[in-house]
Amino acid sequence: MSTAKANFIYLHVLQWPKNGRLIVGGLQSEIGKAYLLSSKNTLVVNRLNQQDLMVSLPKSAPDSISTVIVLELKGSAKTDLKRFVDANLSTQFLAYDAEQKGDPLKKSSGQKDSYYLYGWTNNNQEISWTFRTIEPGKFKLSADYIVDNQTGGSYLLAVDGVKTQHDVKQGKDGKGIRETIQIGEITLKPGLHTISMIPVEIKGKELMKILELNLSPLE
């Protein structure tokens, strides 16, 4: 997560990279200085390519929950808005952020466990996430969604066009139960990628209430 003010970018690091390399994807600006907010200790920054840079971190995080790193820019921020995925860190793809095709799905309230898309009622409704990587990686892919007595059916999960089919079970009542489904393992090469969810059959009132997908790097 990041915030910005004037020519400063504040990186809120919730996952501390085990290899000591924090890759900041899509930041094209020249960096004047980088440092830890808590101690003001200077950090080394190296540019990997025109779009991405790497910040070298201490072995352990100075803050237990969130460590803030300050990037002082030389001039205004220039960015590439395409989402970046670090092959060494877990990534959450929220349904709210997905691109949609067909009749639009609706957004829920956004509160805890209520940040899902709903109204998945016909087969022309597809959702997808596009992102890029600069290193090869192997990941575990999972899906989080809510089922109730009005959901059910099946869908295709497509990773760069390679499709697998998965079933959505019907819940026992109308309260809704959150399910975490393990999709499987995938391998990604450096480059641009797309993950899509495509309905095959909708047996209930709607397919599911989709919360998120998660990519977790394999050790």
Number of C-alpha atoms within 10 A of each C-alpha: 9 11 10 12 7 10 13 19 18 20 19 15 17 14 13 21 19 14 11 15 18 20 23 18 23 19 18 17 18 16 19 11 15 22 20 19 15 12 8 11 10 15 16 11 20 12 16 13 12 11 15 19 21 17 19 17 21 15 12 11 18 14 12 9 11 15 19 20 23 23 23 20 18 13 13 12 17 13 13 13 10 12 13 19 20 20 22 21 16 15 17 13 17 17 24 18 11 17 13 18 13 11 14 16 21 13 15 15 11 11 8 7 13 14 18 24 24 19 17 22 19 16 15 15 17 21 20 19 19 16 14 19 18 19 13 13 17 17 21 16 17 17 18 19 21 24 24 21 17 17 24 21 19 18 22 18 20 16 18 13 11 10 15 13 14 15 13 21 18 20 17 13 11 11 10 17 16 15 15 15 14 13 16 10 14 14 12 18 14 12 11 15 16 13 19 21 19 19 21 17 18 19 16 17 16 20 29 27 26 25 23 20 21 19 20 17 19 15 7
